[in-house]
């Protein structure tokens, strides 16, 4: 690799890290509302039997959890400068927020949006967040896709057909994810993936660190690496099963361990 290319990669990494630091500074202010804003907590009861969530959050915290009810139940904050719209179409509940102005300077935090899901349904989940925290509760899901521009994604003890994690800047934590496919796309930040069970994992790392612990033994996995600049603590290898780990690193670090 030429020195020019390395300088370009280093410049891109510094720009990404700078953006991450700036947005993290905002996060440390807890994404606050101005103190003058009056906030109310509203409740939405789903009218349809939905099996999918499509969520777009500008900032704040969104949390999902399963409960014994029959339909989706949502508690969400509302103020003059922070509004939530909820619709239901063809089995999918759509939730989006509209933010006006800067909300992180002021007297108190944005209250969380809490989404309670019926235990009888395995939901397809798609959550996109500009800044803040996503907490995906324990339980069984269909396909799960979580994306954040800046913030934190926490995934509980889940079982799903596919788990996609897209992080521009921030942190991802998982605690016992059992999924057929695991797809990670990280621009900058840190991913701590603990006790992962999957048959296929693809990791694309532009900058940052991915630490992943897999429940299977190392020899079970076919491992493929493509590294432009960065490091990985395991070599490419053939596996004794059809399990695959595919690693593509532009700049960053991937650390894998097995038998966890």
Backbone torsions as a table, in degrees:
resi	resn	phi	psi	omega
1	UNK	NA	131.4	-177.8
2	UNK	-71.4	160.1	178.4
3	UNK	-63.0	-34.7	179.5
4	UNK	-62.7	-45.3	-179.9
5	UNK	-63.1	-41.6	178.8
6	UNK	-62.6	-39.0	178.1
7	UNK	-64.8	-39.9	178.3
8	UNK	-62.9	-45.9	179.3
9	UNK	-60.8	-43.5	179.4
10	UNK	-62.3	-39.4	178.6
11	UNK	-64.2	-41.8	178.2
12	UNK	-63.0	-43.3	-179.9
13	UNK	-61.2	-44.4	179.9
14	UNK	-62.5	-38.9	178.4
15	UNK	-63.8	-42.7	179.4
16	UNK	-63.9	-45.4	-179.2
17	UNK	-63.7	-40.1	178.5
18	UNK	-60.6	-43.7	177.1
19	UNK	-62.6	-42.6	179.7
20	UNK	-61.2	-42.7	179.7
21	UNK	-63.2	-42.6	179.5
22	UNK	-61.3	-47.3	-178.1
23	UNK	-70.1	-33.1	176.1
24	UNK	-64.0	-37.2	176.0
25	UNK	-60.4	-40.8	175.0
26	UNK	-61.9	-42.2	-178.3
27	UNK	-61.9	-36.8	-179.6
28	UNK	-65.3	-16.6	174.2
29	UNK	-88.4	8.4	171.9
30	UNK	66.8	22.2	177.2
31	UNK	48.1	60.2	-168.8
32	UNK	-85.9	150.6	167.0
33	UNK	-80.4	148.9	167.4
34	UNK	-58.3	144.6	-175.0
35	UNK	-62.5	-23.8	-177.2
36	UNK	-75.3	-13.6	-177.8
37	UNK	-81.9	135.9	175.6
38	UNK	-93.3	124.7	-177.2
39	UNK	-110.9	136.3	174.2
40	UNK	-120.1	152.2	175.8
41	UNK	-102.8	120.0	-178.9
42	UNK	-109.7	160.4	-179.0
43	UNK	-125.3	135.3	177.4
44	UNK	-120.6	129.2	176.6
45	UNK	-109.2	122.0	-177.8
46	UNK	-62.0	143.9	179.4
47	UNK	-96.7	-23.0	-176.3
48	UNK	-109.7	165.8	173.7
49	UNK	-88.4	89.1	-176.2
50	UNK	-87.6	155.6	174.3
51	UNK	-131.2	12.1	-179.9
52	UNK	-148.7	149.0	175.1
53	UNK	-120.7	134.9	173.3
54	UNK	-127.5	108.9	-170.0
55	UNK	-123.6	133.4	174.1
56	UNK	-128.5	112.1	-175.6
57	UNK	-115.6	130.0	179.1
58	UNK	-73.7	-47.0	177.5
59	UNK	-163.0	161.5	179.9
60	UNK	119.9	-147.7	-179.0
61	UNK	-134.4	133.5	173.4
62	UNK	-123.8	136.1	-176.0
63	UNK	-133.0	132.6	173.4
64	UNK	-110.5	146.9	175.7
65	UNK	-154.9	146.6	177.3
66	UNK	-86.6	147.1	178.2
67	UNK	-145.3	178.6	-172.0
68	UNK	-86.3	4.8	-178.7
69	UNK	-74.5	177.7	-177.1
70	UNK	-99.8	-22.9	-179.0
71	UNK	-135.7	165.3	-179.4
72	UNK	-64.2	138.0	178.3
73	UNK	-127.5	126.4	-175.3
74	UNK	-125.6	130.6	170.3
75	UNK	-110.2	128.2	-173.9
76	UNK	-145.2	150.4	179.4
77	UNK	-82.3	153.0	178.0
78	UNK	-145.8	138.4	174.6
79	UNK	-151.9	-179.5	-178.7
80	UNK	-59.6	-35.8	-175.5
81	UNK	-107.8	8.7	-179.8
82	UNK	-143.0	104.3	-173.8
83	UNK	-121.3	147.5	-178.5
84	UNK	-120.1	135.4	176.0
85	UNK	-118.5	131.6	-178.9
86	UNK	-128.5	129.8	176.1
87	UNK	-136.4	163.1	178.0
88	UNK	-130.4	124.6	-177.2
89	UNK	-142.7	121.1	173.4
90	UNK	50.0	46.1	176.1
91	UNK	85.5	1.5	179.0
92	UNK	-116.5	128.2	173.9
93	UNK	-93.6	123.8	-179.8
94	UNK	-104.8	130.1	176.0
95	UNK	-130.5	129.5	177.0
96	UNK	-140.7	152.2	178.1
97	UNK	-116.8	150.0	175.1
98	UNK	-118.4	121.3	-177.8
99	UNK	-111.3	133.3	177.6
100	UNK	-117.1	121.2	178.3
101	UNK	79.5	-176.4	179.4
102	UNK	-90.0	126.1	-173.6
103	UNK	-104.1	-5.3	-171.1
104	UNK	-92.0	-1.0	175.7
105	UNK	-106.5	116.9	-179.8
106	UNK	160.5	-156.7	-166.0
107	UNK	-94.8	-19.6	-177.3
108	UNK	-155.6	164.7	-173.5
109	UNK	-79.5	158.5	171.7
110	UNK	-71.7	121.9	176.4
111	UNK	-62.0	151.7	-176.7
112	UNK	-73.8	154.9	168.0
113	UNK	-93.6	119.5	-175.9
114	UNK	-111.6	121.8	-177.6
115	UNK	-112.4	114.6	-179.9
116	UNK	-99.3	125.1	-174.4
117	UNK	-111.0	138.8	176.6
118	UNK	-61.6	132.9	-178.8
119	UNK	-63.8	-21.6	-175.1
120	UNK	-75.5	-8.1	-174.9
121	UNK	-122.3	136.8	172.5
122	UNK	-94.3	105.2	-171.0
123	UNK	-84.2	141.9	164.6
124	UNK	-79.6	131.0	-174.4
125	UNK	-122.7	129.0	173.1
126	UNK	-134.7	112.2	-178.8
127	UNK	-124.4	125.2	175.1
128	UNK	-118.7	125.5	-177.7
129	UNK	-130.8	132.7	177.9
130	UNK	-73.7	-47.0	-178.6
131	UNK	-156.2	134.4	178.6
132	UNK	138.6	-143.2	-173.2
133	UNK	-134.7	134.1	172.3
134	UNK	-112.1	124.1	175.7
135	UNK	-117.2	107.6	178.5
136	UNK	-96.0	117.9	-173.7
137	UNK	-74.3	166.3	177.8
138	UNK	-58.4	149.8	174.3
139	UNK	143.8	-177.5	179.5
140	UNK	-103.2	131.9	-178.1
141	UNK	-129.9	170.7	168.6
142	UNK	-86.0	-123.4	175.0
143	UNK	-80.5	138.4	179.9
144	UNK	-124.6	126.5	176.6
145	UNK	-129.4	119.9	-177.6
146	UNK	-124.3	130.8	-176.0
147	UNK	-137.4	136.0	175.8
148	UNK	-139.4	139.4	173.6
149	UNK	-78.8	-38.3	177.6
150	UNK	-158.6	122.7	179.6
151	UNK	152.1	-151.2	-173.1
152	UNK	-132.0	137.4	172.8
153	UNK	-118.0	122.5	177.1
154	UNK	-116.4	122.0	-179.4
155	UNK	-114.7	125.1	-178.5
156	UNK	-79.6	-157.3	178.4
157	UNK	-79.9	99.1	-174.0
158	UNK	-123.7	158.9	168.6
159	UNK	-126.1	129.6	-177.8
160	UNK	-152.7	164.8	179.8
161	UNK	-77.5	-34.1	179.9
162	UNK	-153.3	137.3	178.4
163	UNK	-123.2	115.7	178.6
164	UNK	-111.8	127.4	-179.6
165	UNK	-123.7	118.3	-177.6
166	UNK	-120.8	112.7	-173.1
167	UNK	-125.7	116.7	173.6
168	UNK	-78.7	-44.7	176.9
169	UNK	-157.4	128.2	179.2
170	UNK	148.8	-153.8	-173.8
171	UNK	-134.7	141.0	174.8
172	UNK	-124.4	133.9	176.3
173	UNK	-130.0	130.2	172.4
174	UNK	-122.2	152.9	-177.4
175	UNK	-135.4	75.5	176.5
176	UNK	91.2	53.3	179.5
177	UNK	-86.5	124.5	177.3
178	UNK	-112.8	104.0	-173.7
179	UNK	-140.2	149.2	176.9
180	UNK	-64.9	-43.4	-179.6
181	UNK	-131.3	139.1	175.9
182	UNK	-122.3	120.9	-178.1
183	UNK	-123.0	121.4	-178.0
184	UNK	-123.3	129.5	174.7
185	UNK	-128.2	106.8	-175.2
186	UNK	-118.8	124.0	175.1
187	UNK	-87.5	-42.7	177.0
188	UNK	-161.0	143.2	177.6
189	UNK	133.7	-155.0	-176.9
190	UNK	-138.7	134.6	174.0
191	UNK	-118.9	123.8	176.3
192	UNK	-113.7	101.1	-174.3
193	UNK	-108.9	106.2	-172.5
194	UNK	-105.9	133.5	173.8
195	UNK	56.1	57.4	179.9
196	UNK	-88.6	131.9	173.1
197	UNK	-118.1	115.5	179.0
198	UNK	-159.9	159.2	178.6
199	UNK	-94.6	-19.5	179.4
200	UNK	-144.3	128.3	176.4
201	UNK	-130.8	130.3	176.7
202	UNK	-122.8	125.4	-177.9
203	UNK	-122.0	118.4	175.8
204	UNK	-113.5	115.6	-173.7
205	UNK	-122.7	113.6	175.9
206	UNK	-84.5	-40.0	174.9
207	UNK	-162.5	147.2	-179.9
208	UNK	119.5	-165.6	-175.8
209	UNK	-134.1	131.8	172.6
210	UNK	-115.6	122.4	174.3
211	UNK	-115.6	117.8	-174.4
212	UNK	-130.0	130.6	176.4
213	UNK	-112.6	121.9	-177.8
214	UNK	-104.8	143.8	-176.1
215	UNK	-72.7	-27.5	-180.0
216	UNK	-78.0	165.9	175.8
217	UNK	-76.5	152.8	-174.3
218	UNK	-57.8	-40.1	-175.3
219	UNK	-67.5	-13.9	179.1
220	UNK	-71.4	-22.3	-168.2
221	UNK	-102.5	134.1	164.0
222	UNK	-80.8	124.4	-175.3
223	UNK	-116.2	128.7	-180.0
224	UNK	-124.8	130.9	-176.8
225	UNK	-123.6	141.2	171.3
226	UNK	-138.4	106.5	-172.6
227	UNK	-121.3	121.9	174.1
228	UNK	-88.1	-50.5	176.4
229	UNK	-151.8	124.3	-177.3
230	UNK	142.2	-158.9	-175.8
231	UNK	-153.0	156.2	173.7
232	UNK	-143.8	139.2	-172.8
233	UNK	-86.2	2.4	177.7
234	UNK	-125.8	153.5	178.0
235	UNK	-94.1	161.5	173.4
236	UNK	-64.5	146.2	-178.2
237	UNK	-160.5	161.3	169.7
238	UNK	-87.0	150.7	-179.3
239	UNK	-109.3	162.1	178.5
240	UNK	-86.2	-7.9	176.8
241	UNK	-129.0	-174.4	179.1
242	UNK	-89.0	12.4	177.2
243	UNK	-72.6	140.9	-175.7
244	UNK	-134.7	139.0	169.3
245	UNK	-123.1	117.9	-176.4
246	UNK	-112.5	119.1	-172.6
247	UNK	-119.5	127.7	177.6
248	UNK	-129.8	113.2	-175.5
249	UNK	-119.3	118.7	171.5
250	UNK	-81.6	-47.0	174.8
251	UNK	-162.0	125.8	-178.5
252	UNK	148.9	-163.5	-174.4
253	UNK	-138.4	136.0	171.5
254	UNK	-123.1	125.1	177.4
255	UNK	-122.5	121.0	-178.0
256	UNK	-113.9	144.5	169.0
257	UNK	-140.8	159.6	-167.3
258	UNK	-132.3	165.4	178.6
259	UNK	66.6	34.2	-176.8
260	UNK	-85.8	NA	NA
